[in-house]
């Protein structure tokens, strides 16, 4: 019995230090960073921003014991081990970005989202408008508020008996990248599938009352209606700001497929599915720098900045742009 109990006991897991220097992405950055920086510096003195170089150099120190570590000791097993410092940078370090993604999702599930159904709403805008959004954070906020206000109106319409002043609960993620690290600003919003109205609890404490949305009527037609409303209001905003003129906006309204606007709300997580919600939040908070994407992006940038026989004929507006 004692031997069986010993065999059934779980084997303690010992800390395994990650070794970034053995990964392909680390070796690529370590080998080619200096060459890439030299090639990326133009003849007119234009070079990558300082934070780009700083992020790459700090990544080369992340997880390397030679650049600093902490020593941990276990009183039970009498073993000690070393924990290398991390760079904590946003951008190129897969380890730090993945840890931040996991911590963000866990925090939202444990402390923010109640056990209610959650729907993911995604908005993508036409390429003609993405260039204005890429570097204008105020404009990003304006478009996001328009999107959430239209979604809120839609959910009110899908919640019979809710008051006019009912509000939604949402967490929004602004993505600035596509699947190949291209500049592509779009919005992922995790919205509780219903609306809240102010209420008073039994002990006279302020509270809220939840009205669930009707899932059978929140279908493709409802998503198309949200898409049309968002398109109208966003184009009107761009015209008011002088970013596009009225003729361009009218032309875009006449385009097929809602002029390049895309809204999707088909992903829904039930309130009891906390693991599913955490997976959804991890997807929304995912980093751009998965190692395979980084390699493809590095090769793309390398081909862009490598001198060629036609480099002298390259127009000024075709120079490398930095995120």
ZAFIDREN-948787 format. One record per atom (N, C-alpha, C): x, y negated, z negated; residue in three letters. Coordinates in pm, whole numbers, padded with zeros to 5 digits, always signed. Example, Ala and Ser with C-alpha at 12.3 -4.5 7.8 and 13.67 -1.06 7.14 Angstrom:
BEGIN
+01319+00569-00780ala/+01230+00450-00780ala/+01320+00330-00780ala/+01285+00225-00708ser/+01367+00106-00714ser/+01290-00003-00787ser/
// end
This chain:
BEGIN
+00082+00120+00000unk/+00000+00000+00000unk/+00086-00125+00000unk/+00191-00120-00082unk/+00279-00237-00089unk/+00348-00261+00045unk/+00389-00151+00111unk/+00455-00166+00241unk/+00357-00219+00344unk/+00230-00170+00339unk/+00131-00219+00434unk/+00102-00367+00412unk/+00093-00407+00285unk/+00068-00548+00255unk/+00184-00634+00302unk/+00307-00579+00287unk/+00424-00655+00332unk/+00424-00672+00484unk/+00381-00566+00555unk/+00377-00575+00701unk/+00268-00670+00748unk/+00158-00675+00671unk/+00046-00762+00711unk/+00072-00907+00679unk/+00167-00936+00590unk/+00194-01074+00553unk/+00248-01151+00673unk/+00202-01273+00693unk/+00250-01352+00807unk/+00398-01387+00794unk/+00467-01379+00902unk/+00610-01412+00904unk/+00626-01564+00903unk/+00702-01618+00807unk/+00720-01764+00803unk/+00790-01815+00928unk/+00743-01927+00974unk/+00799-01987+01094unk/+00910-02086+01055unk/+01023-02069+01113unk/+01134-02161+01088unk/+01136-02270+01193unk/+01181-02386+01153unk/+01186-02501+01244unk/+01284-02474+01356unk/+01239-02496+01479unk/+01324-02480+01595unk/+01346-02618+01658unk/+01469-02664+01653unk/+01498-02796+01708unk/+01484-02794+01859unk/+01416-02894+01912unk/+01407-02904+02057unk/+01542-02949+02113unk/+01570-02909+02232unk/+01698-02939+02295unk/+01674-03006+02430unk/+01651-03137+02428unk/+01619-03206+02553unk/+01733-03200+02654unk/+01856-03188+02605unk/+01970-03188+02697unk/+01970-03065+02788unk/+01889-02965+02757unk/+01883-02846+02840unk/+01769-02850+02941unk/+01688-02957+02938unk/+01574-02966+03031unk/+01619-03027+03163unk/+01545-02994+03267unk/+01578-03043+03400unk/+01563-03194+03410unk/+01456-03248+03351unk/+01432-03393+03358unk/+01545-03471+03291unk/+01592-03423+03175unk/+01703-03491+03106unk/+01829-03489+03191unk/+01858-03375+03252unk/+01981-03366+03332unk/+01973-03456+03455unk/+01854-03470+03513unk/+01840-03559+03628unk/+01867-03704+03587unk/+01805-03747+03477unk/+01826-03885+03431unk/+01971-03907+03391unk/+02030-03812+03321unk/+02168-03826+03276unk/+02264-03835+03393unk/+02240-03759+03497unk/+02332-03753+03610unk/+02318-03872+03703unk/+02194-03918+03725unk/+02170-04013+03832unk/+02126-04152+03785unk/+02120-04177+03655unk/+02070-04307+03608unk/+02158-04422+03657unk/+02289-04411+03639unk/+02377-04521+03678unk/+02372-04546+03828unk/+02370-04439+03907unk/+02362-04455+04053unk/+02229-04519+04092unk/+02123-04475+04028unk/+01991-04531+04058unk/+01983-04679+04024unk/+02039-04718+03909unk/+02037-04859+03869unk/+02116-04944+03968unk/+02229-04891+04016unk/+02309-04966+04113unk/+02236-04980+04246unk/+02174-04874+04293unk/+02101-04881+04419unk/+01976-04967+04408unk/+01916-04967+04289unk/+01793-05045+04271unk/+01818-05193+04258unk/+01942-05232+04235unk/+01976-05374+04227unk/+01998-05428+04367unk/+01916-05523+04406unk/+01925-05578+04540unk/+02041-05674+04556unk/+02069-05710+04681unk/+02178-05803+04709unk/+02149-05943+04657unk/+02021-05976+04640unk/+01986-06109+04590unk/+01986-06115+04438unk/+02035-06011+04372unk/+02043-06010+04226unk/+01922-05950+04159unk/+01821-05911+04235unk/+01701-05851+04178unk/+01734-05711+04129unk/+01691-05679+04008unk/+01720-05549+03949unk/+01600-05506+03864unk/+01596-05382+03823unk/+01486-05338+03736unk/+01482-05420+03608unk/+01365-05444+03552unk/+01356-05519+03426unk/+01438-05453+03316unk/+01478-05534+03219unk/+01564-05483+03112unk/+01497-05372+03033unk/+01364-05380+03015unk/+01297-05276+02936unk/+01297-05141+03008unk/+01305-05141+03141unk/+01312-05015+03214unk/+01444-04945+03186unk/+01554-05019+03200unk/+01685-04959+03170unk/+01696-04919+03024unk/+01645-05005+02934unk/+01653-04974+02791unk/+01575-04846+02757unk/+01460-04828+02818unk/+01380-04709+02792unk/+01451-04583+02838unk/+01513-04588+02956unk/+01587-04472+03005unk/+01705-04439+02915unk/+01777-04542+02870unk/+01896-04516+02787unk/+01855-04463+02650unk/+01746-04512+02594unk/+01702-04460+02466unk/+01651-04317+02479unk/+01593-04287+02595unk/+01551-04148+02617unk/+01670-04053+02615unk/+01784-04095+02669unk/+01903-04011+02671unk/+01958-03986+02530unk/+01915-04066+02432unk/+01957-04046+02293unk/+01852-03971+02212unk/+01732-03954+02267unk/+01621-03895+02192unk/+01645-03745+02169unk/+01640-03702+02045unk/+01657-03561+02012unk/+01800-03512+02013unk/+01897-03602+02029unk/+02039-03565+02032unk/+02099-03592+01894unk/+02155-03491+01832unk/+02206-03505+01695unk/+02318-03608+01686unk/+02394-03625+01791unk/+02506-03719+01788unk/+02459-03863+01770unk/+02333-03891+01796unk/+02281-04027+01784unk/+02197-04047+01659unk/+02209-03958+01564unk/+02141-03976+01435unk/+02044-03864+01405unk/+02038-03826+01276unk/+01949-03718+01237unk/+01918-03729+01088unk/+01815-03658+01047unk/+01780-03644+00906unk/+01800-03498+00865unk/+01837-03476+00739unk/+01859-03340+00688unk/+01744-03303+00596unk/+01682-03190+00624unk/+01570-03140+00543unk/+01613-03012+00474unk/+01564-02993+00350unk/+01601-02876+00270unk/+01475-02814+00212unk/+01464-02681+00220unk/+01349-02608+00167unk/+01388-02539+00037unk/+01316-02572-00070unk/+01348-02513-00201unk/+01314-02365-00206unk/+01217-02318-00126unk/+01174-02179-00134unk/+01271-02086-00062unk/+01304-02118+00061unk/+01390-02028+00139unk/+01537-02064+00129unk/+01568-02177+00065unk/+01706-02220+00044unk/+01779-02250+00175unk/+01703-02286+00277unk/+01763-02321+00405unk/+01749-02472+00427unk/+01845-02526+00496unk/+01835-02665+00538unk/+01851-02672+00690unk/+01801-02779+00746unk/+01809-02796+00891unk/+01812-02944+00923unk/+01853-02975+01044unk/+01869-03112+01089unk/+01757-03148+01186unk/+01705-03269+01169unk/+01599-03320+01257unk/+01653-03444+01326unk/+01672-03436+01457unk/+01727-03548+01533unk/+01623-03661+01544unk/+01671-03783+01547unk/+01583-03899+01562unk/+01524-03901+01704unk/+01405-03956+01713unk/+01339-03968+01843unk/+01341-04114+01888unk/+01322-04135+02019unk/+01331-04271+02072unk/+01201-04349+02053unk/+01086-04278+02043unk/+00955-04341+02022unk/+00920-04441+02132unk/+00973-04419+02251unk/+00947-04509+02363unk/+00826-04463+02442unk/+00761-04558+02504unk/+00652-04527+02595unk/+00707-04527+02738unk/+00680-04423+02811unk/+00723-04425+02950unk/+00782-04295+02997unk/+00911-04270+02968unk/+00980-04161+03035unk/+01008-04042+02945unk/+00985-04053+02815unk/+01018-03942+02723unk/+00896-03851+02709unk/+00900-03731+02764unk/+00784-03641+02754unk/+00752-03603+02610unk/+00853-03586+02526unk/+00829-03543+02388unk/+00756-03650+02308unk/+00805-03773+02310unk/+00742-03881+02232unk/+00604-03914+02286unk/+00589-03911+02417unk/+00458-03939+02475unk/+00358-03830+02440unk/+00399-03706+02442unk/+00309-03596+02409unk/+00271-03599+02262unk/+00365-03630+02175unk/+00333-03640+02033unk/+00233-03752+02008unk/+00254-03866+02075unk/+00160-03978+02060unk/+00021-03939+02111unk/+00016-03865+02221unk/-00113-03819+02274unk/-00184-03729+02173unk/-00112-03633+02116unk/-00173-03539+02021unk/-00218-03611+01894unk/-00136-03703+01844unk/-00172-03776+01722unk/-00293-03866+01745unk/-00301-03930+01861unk/-00416-04016+01892unk/-00544-03935+01897unk/-00540-03821+01967unk/-00660-03737+01978unk/-00702-03684+01842unk/-00608-03638+01761unk/-00642-03585+01629unk/-00701-03693+01540unk/-00645-03812+01544unk/-00698-03922+01461unk/-00842-03957+01502unk/-00868-03964+01632unk/-01002-03999+01677unk/-01104-03893+01639unk/-01066-03766+01648unk/-01158-03658+01612unk/-01183-03655+01462unk/-01079-03675+01382unk/-01092-03661+01236unk/-01152-03784+01169unk/-01128-03903+01226unk/-01163-04025+01153unk/-01252-04123+01229unk/-01276-04103+01355unk/-01350-04204+01433unk/-01482-04149+01486unk/-01477-04040+01562unk/-01598-03989+01626unk/-01681-03907+01529unk/-01809-03940+01510unk/-01897-03856+01429unk/-01936-03730+01505unk/-01997-03633+01438unk/-02037-03509+01507unk/-02160-03530+01595unk/-02142-03608+01701unk/-02247-03639+01797unk/-02195-03611+01938unk/-02284-03587+02033unk/-02237-03560+02170unk/-02164-03681+02229unk/-02060-03651+02308unk/-01975-03755+02368unk/-01969-03729+02519unk/-01982-03838+02596unk/-01974-03828+02741unk/-01857-03913+02790unk/-01783-03859+02885unk/-01673-03935+02947unk/-01725-04009+03070unk/-01706-04141+03069unk/-01739-04225+03184unk/-01608-04273+03245unk/-01595-04258+03377unk/-01473-04296+03447unk/-01508-04396+03557unk/-01430-04504+03563unk/-01450-04606+03666unk/-01321-04623+03745unk/-01330-04614+03877unk/-01220-04647+03968unk/-01268-04756+04063unk/-01180-04849+04095unk/-01215-04961+04181unk/-01140-04949+04313unk/-01182-05022+04417unk/-01113-05013+04546unk/-00967-05059+04537unk/-00886-05009+04628unk/-00744-05047+04631unk/-00727-05197+04648unk/-00819-05259+04717unk/-00809-05403+04741unk/-00814-05483+04612unk/-00876-05427+04506unk/-00887-05496+04378unk/-00784-05448+04277unk/-00724-05332+04299unk/-00631-05278+04199unk/-00507-05365+04182unk/-00463-05430+04290unk/-00342-05511+04282unk/-00361-05629+04188unk/-00483-05683+04180unk/-00510-05793+04087unk/-00515-05741+03943unk/-00564-05619+03925unk/-00576-05563+03791unk/-00443-05519+03734unk/-00346-05487+03820unk/-00223-05423+03774unk/-00148-05508+03671unk/-00144-05639+03691unk/-00064-05724+03603unk/-00146-05830+03530unk/-00276-05828+03542unk/-00363-05925+03476unk/-00442-05852+03368unk/-00392-05855+03244unk/-00458-05782+03136unk/-00593-05844+03101unk/-00605-05976+03115unk/-00734-06039+03088unk/-00840-05992+03187unk/-00801-05976+03313unk/-00894-05927+03414unk/-00930-05781+03387unk/-00833-05702+03340unk/-00864-05564+03303unk/-00970-05560+03194unk/-00954-05647+03093unk/-01053-05651+02985unk/-01190-05693+03034unk/-01194-05788+03128unk/-01322-05833+03183unk/-01393-05721+03256unk/-01320-05648+03341unk/-01380-05537+03416unk/-01425-05427+03320unk/-01347-05400+03217unk/-01385-05297+03121unk/-01512-05337+03045unk/-01523-05463+03007unk/-01645-05508+02938unk/-01767-05498+03029unk/-01750-05532+03157unk/-01860-05517+03252unk/-01903-05370+03259unk/-01807-05281+03271unk/-01837-05139+03281unk/-01911-05089+03157unk/-01861-05123+03038unk/-01925-05076+02916unk/-02064-05137+02896unk/-02083-05261+02937unk/-02215-05323+02923unk/-02317-05256+03015unk/-02274-05218+03136unk/-02364-05148+03227unk/-02394-05007+03174unk/-02294-04938+03120unk/-02317-04806+03061unk/-02411-04818+02942unk/-02394-04922+02861unk/-02483-04944+02747unk/-02628-04964+02792unk/-02646-05042+02895unk/-02781-05063+02949unk/-02839-04932+02999unk/-02758-04851+03066unk/-02805-04722+03115unk/-02849-04632+03000unk/-02768-04627+02892unk/-02802-04540+02780unk/-02927-04590+02708unk/-02946-04721+02700unk/-03071-04772+02641unk/-03191-04724+02721unk/-03178-04726+02853unk/-03289-04682+02937unk/-03316-04532+02922unk/-03213-04456+02883unk/-03228-04312+02867unk/-03264-04273+02724unk/-03285-04370+02636unk/-03321-04343+02496unk/-03458-04404+02468unk/-03565-04329+02484unk/-03700-04384+02460unk/-03717-04428+02315unk/-03777-04544+02298unk/-03806-04594+02164unk/-03694-04672+02099unk/-03579-04686+02164unk/-03470-04762+02102unk/-03494-04911+02123unk/-03451-04997+02031unk/-03472-05141+02045unk/-03380-05201+02152unk/-03408-05324+02189unk/-03330-05391+02293unk/-03187-05416+02246unk/-03172-05438+02116unk/-03039-05469+02064unk/-02956-05349+02026unk/-02997-05228+02063unk/-02920-05109+02030unk/-02785-05113+02100unk/-02683-05060+02031unk/-02547-05067+02083unk/-02488-04927+02097unk/-02383-04918+02179unk/-02314-04791+02198unk/-02189-04785+02111unk/-02132-04666+02099unk/-02002-04646+02037unk/-01908-04583+02138unk/-01793-04642+02159unk/-01704-04596+02266unk/-01560-04623+02232unk/-01472-04541+02289unk/-01327-04561+02288unk/-01281-04559+02433unk/-01209-04663+02474unk/-01170-04677+02615unk/-01019-04661+02630unk/-00980-04599+02739unk/-00840-04581+02776unk/-00820-04641+02915unk/-00726-04734+02927unk/-00694-04793+03056unk/-00573-04719+03112unk/-00593-04650+03222unk/-00484-04579+03289unk/-00430-04667+03401unk/-00300-04679+03406unk/-00235-04762+03509unk/-00160-04679+03611unk/-00185-04550+03615unk/-00109-04461+03701unk/-00201-04358+03764unk/-00157-04305+03877unk/-00227-04196+03942unk/-00153-04065+03921unk/-00192-03962+03994unk/-00132-03830+03975unk/+00014-03825+04019unk/+00058-03919+04103unk/+00198-03923+04147unk/+00270-04047+04093unk/+00222-04099+03979unk/+00279-04218+03916unk/+00265-04343+04003unk/+00170-04341+04094unk/+00143-04461+04173unk/+00062-04560+04091unk/+00068-04687+04132unk/-00009-04790+04061unk/-00157-04771+04091unk/-00232-04733+03990unk/-00374-04706+04008unk/-00445-04734+03875unk/-00492-04855+03857unk/-00563-04893+03735unk/-00704-04837+03742unk/-00741-04755+03645unk/-00877-04706+03632unk/-00907-04686+03484unk/-01032-04659+03452unk/-01077-04663+03314unk/-01144-04531+03276unk/-01100-04475+03163unk/-01164-04358+03103unk/-01227-04403+02971unk/-01356-04384+02956unk/-01428-04426+02836unk/-01501-04306+02775unk/-01470-04274+02651unk/-01540-04169+02578unk/-01651-04236+02499unk/-01775-04215+02542unk/-01891-04286+02487unk/-01982-04186+02419unk/-02023-04216+02296unk/-02122-04133+02229unk/-02251-04136+02309unk/-02307-04020+02336unk/-02418-04008+02431unk/-02551-04049+02368unk/-02561-04178+02346unk/-02681-04235+02285unk/-02650-04376+02237unk/-02743-04433+02162unk/-02725-04570+02111unk/-02756-04573+01962unk/-02705-04678+01897unk/-02724-04697+01753unk/-02803-04826+01730unk/-02886-04823+01626unk/-02954-04944+01582unk/-02932-04960+01432unk/-02928-05082+01382unk/-02909-05103+01238unk/-03024-05042+01158unk/-02992-04989+01042unk/-03092-04929+00955unk/-03049-04951+00810unk/-03136-04913+00718unk/-03109-04928+00575unk/-03122-04791+00511unk/-03021-04748+00438unk/-03023-04618+00372unk/-03114-04621+00251unk/-03129-04502+00189unk/-03218-04491+00073unk/-03172-04577-00044unk/-03042-04597-00057unk/-02988-04678-00167unk/-02970-04823-00127unk/-03043-04866-00022unk/-03038-05005+00028unk/-02903-05043+00087unk/-02819-04946+00112unk/-02690-04974+00175unk/-02709-04984+00327unk/-02634-05070+00393unk/-02647-05081+00540unk/-02607-04950+00608unk/-02681-04915+00709unk/-02655-04791+00780unk/-02695-04808+00926unk/-02691-04700+01002unk/-02731-04703+01142unk/-02818-04583+01171unk/-02901-04597+01272unk/-02987-04488+01318unk/-02948-04456+01463unk/-02936-04328+01492unk/-02889-04285+01624unk/-03005-04238+01710unk/-03006-04282+01837unk/-03103-04237+01936unk/-03027-04162+02044unk/-03053-04034+02058unk/-02982-03953+02158unk/-03038-03979+02297unk/-02950-03977+02397unk/-02993-03996+02535unk/-03056-03868+02589unk/-03148-03886+02682unk/-03212-03772+02747unk/-03118-03715+02852unk/-03067-03598+02828unk/-02965-03543+02917unk/-03024-03502+03052unk/-03151-03465+03058unk/-03207-03419+03184unk/-03232-03533+03282unk/-03238-03656+03233unk/-03256-03771+03324unk/-03125-03845+03349unk/-03022-03813+03272unk/-02892-03877+03293unk/-02817-03793+03396unk/-02852-03813+03522unk/-02803-03729+03629unk/-02727-03812+03732unk/-02705-03754+03849unk/-02629-03822+03954unk/-02694-03952+03998unk/-02828-03956+03997unk/-02896-04080+04035unk/-02867-04191+03934unk/-02863-04157+03805unk/-02831-04257+03702unk/-02687-04305+03717unk/-02595-04213+03747unk/-02455-04252+03767unk/-02442-04344+03888unk/-02516-04315+03995unk/-02512-04399+04115unk/-02566-04539+04085unk/-02669-04547+04001unk/-02723-04678+03963unk/-02620-04758+03884unk/-02551-04692+03791unk/-02443-04760+03716unk/-02335-04807+03812unk/-02299-04725+03907unk/-02195-04760+04004unk/-02234-04883+04085unk/-02357-04891+04127unk/-02403-05005+04207unk/-02402-05133+04123unk/-02447-05124+04000unk/-02448-05242+03913unk/-02307-05290+03882unk/-02218-05196+03855unk/-02079-05234+03827unk/-02017-05300+03948unk/-02039-05244+04067unk/-01983-05303+04189unk/-02030-05446+04207unk/-02159-05472+04188unk/-02213-05606+04207unk/-02150-05705+04110unk/-02142-05669+03984unk/-02091-05761+03884unk/-01940-05781+03896unk/-01866-05676+03929unk/-01720-05689+03942unk/-01686-05777+04062unk/-01751-05755+04175unk/-01724-05838+04293unk/-01761-05984+04265unk/-01869-06007+04194unk/-01907-06144+04159unk/-01801-06208+04071unk/-01743-06131+03979unk/-01638-06183+03892unk/-01513-06219+03972unk/-01475-06136+04065unk/-01356-06163+04147unk/-01377-06287+04234unk/-01499-06307+04282unk/-01528-06426+04363unk/-01520-06551+04275unk/-01576-06545+04155unk/-01573-06661+04066unk/-01431-06699+04027unk/-01343-06600+04014unk/-01204-06628+03977unk/-01120-06669+04097unk/-01178-06668+04217unk/-01104-06708+04335unk/-01007-06605+04386unk/-01022-06481+04344unk/-00931-06375+04388unk/-00968-06322+04526unk/-01096-06320+04556unk/-01144-06287+04690unk/-01254-06387+04725unk/-01279-06407+04853unk/-01384-06502+04891unk/-01517-06430+04910unk/-01621-06507+04931unk/-01756-06451+04940unk/-01770-06358+05060unk/-01706-06393+05171unk/-01717-06309+05290unk/-01655-06172+05266unk/-01540-06170+05196unk/-01477-06042+05164unk/-01566-05958+05073unk/-01628-06024+04974unk/-01716-05951+04883unk/-01837-05896+04957unk/-01894-05976+05047unk/-02008-05928+05125unk/-01969-05810+05214unk/-01848-05818+05270unk/-01801-05708+05354unk/-01784-05581+05272unk/-01730-05593+05150unk/-01710-05477+05066unk/-01842-05416+05020unk/-01943-05501+05000unk/-02075-05447+04964unk/-02135-05364+05078unk/-02097-05397+05200unk/-02150-05324+05316unk/-02075-05196+05346unk/-01962-05174+05280unk/-01886-05052+05304unk/-01964-04929+05258unk/-01934-04817+05318unk/-01994-04691+05274unk/-01936-04650+05139unk/-02004-04561+05073unk/-01959-04507+04943unk/-01940-04618+04840unk/-02032-04715+04838unk/-02030-04824+04741unk/-01900-04904+04746unk/-01843-04920+04862unk/-01729-05008+04880unk/-01604-04964+04809unk/-01587-04836+04783unk/-01467-04788+04716unk/-01478-04779+04566unk/-01590-04822+04507unk/-01612-04806+04363unk/-01655-04663+04335unk/-01611-04610+04222unk/-01646-04473+04186unk/-01673-04466+04036unk/-01788-04414+03999unk/-01827-04393+03859unk/-01867-04248+03841unk/-01813-04186+03738unk/-01849-04047+03707unk/-01878-04033+03559unk/-01984-03962+03527unk/-02018-03938+03387unk/-02064-03796+03365unk/-02009-03704+03441unk/-02058-03565+03438unk/-02000-03483+03324unk/-01893-03529+03261unk/-01830-03451+03154unk/-01895-03487+03021unk/-01953-03389+02955unk/-02023-03412+02828unk/-01980-03305+02728unk/-01950-03347+02606unk/-01907-03258+02498unk/-02013-03260+02389unk/-02057-03143+02347unk/-02156-03135+02240unk/-02096-03179+02107unk/-02183-03222+02016unk/-02136-03275+01889unk/-02062-03174+01804unk/-02100-03047+01812unk/-02035-02944+01730unk/-01904-02895+01790unk/-01876-02930+01913unk/-01754-02880+01980unk/-01639-02977+01954unk/-01582-02970+01836unk/-01474-03063+01800unk/-01345-03030+01875unk/-01320-02903+01901unk/-01201-02867+01978unk/-01214-02918+02122unk/-01334-02905+02179unk/-01354-02958+02313unk/-01337-03108+02319unk/-01384-03178+02214unk/-01367-03323+02208unk/-01219-03360+02199unk/-01144-03285+02120unk/-01000-03315+02108unk/-00929-03291+02241unk/-00969-03188+02314unk/-00908-03164+02445unk/-00941-03279+02542unk/-01064-03327+02537unk/-01103-03439+02622unk/-01023-03564+02587unk/-01007-03591+02457unk/-00933-03710+02415unk/-00785-03698+02450unk/-00731-03578+02442unk/-00593-03558+02485unk/-00578-03587+02634unk/-00677-03545+02710unk/-00672-03573+02854unk/-00676-03724+02879unk/-00762-03795+02806unk/-00773-03940+02826unk/-00649-04014+02778unk/-00584-03962+02674unk/-00465-04027+02619unk/-00336-03969+02673unk/-00346-03890+02779unk/-00227-03819+02830unk/-00124-03919+02882unk/+00004-03884+02869unk/+00109-03971+02919unk/+00128-03954+03068unk/+00186-04052+03134unk/+00214-04037+03277unk/+00336-03952+03305unk/+00423-03931+03205unk/+00556-03875+03232unk/+00563-03726+03201unk/+00474-03645+03257unk/+00499-03502+03258unk/+00622-03479+03346unk/+00704-03384+03308unk/+00837-03376+03371unk/+00828-03352+03521unk/+00727-03273+03567unk/+00720-03249+03711unk/+00677-03374+03786unk/+00590-03456+03724unk/+00550-03582+03787unk/+00668-03677+03789unk/+00745-03679+03680unk/+00861-03769+03674unk/+00961-03736+03785unk/+00983-03607+03809unk/+01078-03569+03913unk/+01029-03616+04050unk/+00901-03594+04078unk/+00847-03638+04207unk/+00856-03790+04220unk/+00828-03862+04110unk/+00835-04008+04115unk/+00978-04055+04134unk/+01074-03990+04066unk/+01214-04028+04080unk/+01260-04007+04225unk/+01220-03895+04285unk/+01258-03871+04424unk/+01195-03974+04517unk/+01070-04015+04484unk/+01003-04116+04566unk/+01074-04250+04555unk/+01109-04289+04433unk/+01179-04417+04413unk/+01318-04411+04476unk/+01383-04294+04462unk/+01516-04279+04520unk/+01512-04302+04671unk/+01412-04244+04738unk/+01403-04261+04882unk/+01368-04404+04919unk/+01301-04476+04827unk/+01264-04614+04855unk/+01383-04707+04849unk/+01473-04683+04752unk/+01583-04777+04731unk/+01711-04732+04799unk/+01714-04611+04857unk/+01836-04567+04925unk/+01858-04651+05051unk/+01977-04707+05069unk/+02001-04790+05188unk/+01983-04709+05316unk/+01928-04771+05415unk/+01911-04708+05545unk/+01945-04808+05653unk/+01947-04760+05775unk/+01985-04847+05886unk/+01881-04956+05910unk/+01758-04933+05864unk/+01655-05035+05885unk/+01635-05122+05763unk/+01725-05112+05662unk/+01706-05188+05540unk/+01715-05338+05566unk/+01802-05377+05660unk/+01817-05519+05685unk/+01691-05579+05748unk/+01612-05495+05813unk/+01491-05546+05877unk/+01369-05536+05787unk/+01390-05490+05662unk/+01277-05475+05570unk/+01227-05613+05527unk/+01096-05640+05539unk/+01045-05772+05499unk/+01052-05791+05349unk/+01045-05918+05308unk/+01060-05951+05166unk/+00950-05890+05082unk/+00825-05884+05137unk/+00715-05833+05056unk/+00720-05682+05038unk/+00812-05612+05108unk/+00822-05467+05098unk/+00927-05423+04998unk/+00979-05514+04917unk/+01077-05477+04817unk/+01012-05391+04709unk/+01102-05319+04639unk/+01052-05230+04533unk/+00982-05310+04425unk/+00862-05263+04387unk/+00786-05326+04281unk/+00794-05241+04156unk/+00802-05308+04042unk/+00821-05237+03916unk/+00697-05251+03830unk/+00661-05141+03761unk/+00545-05143+03673unk/+00576-05227+03550unk/
// end
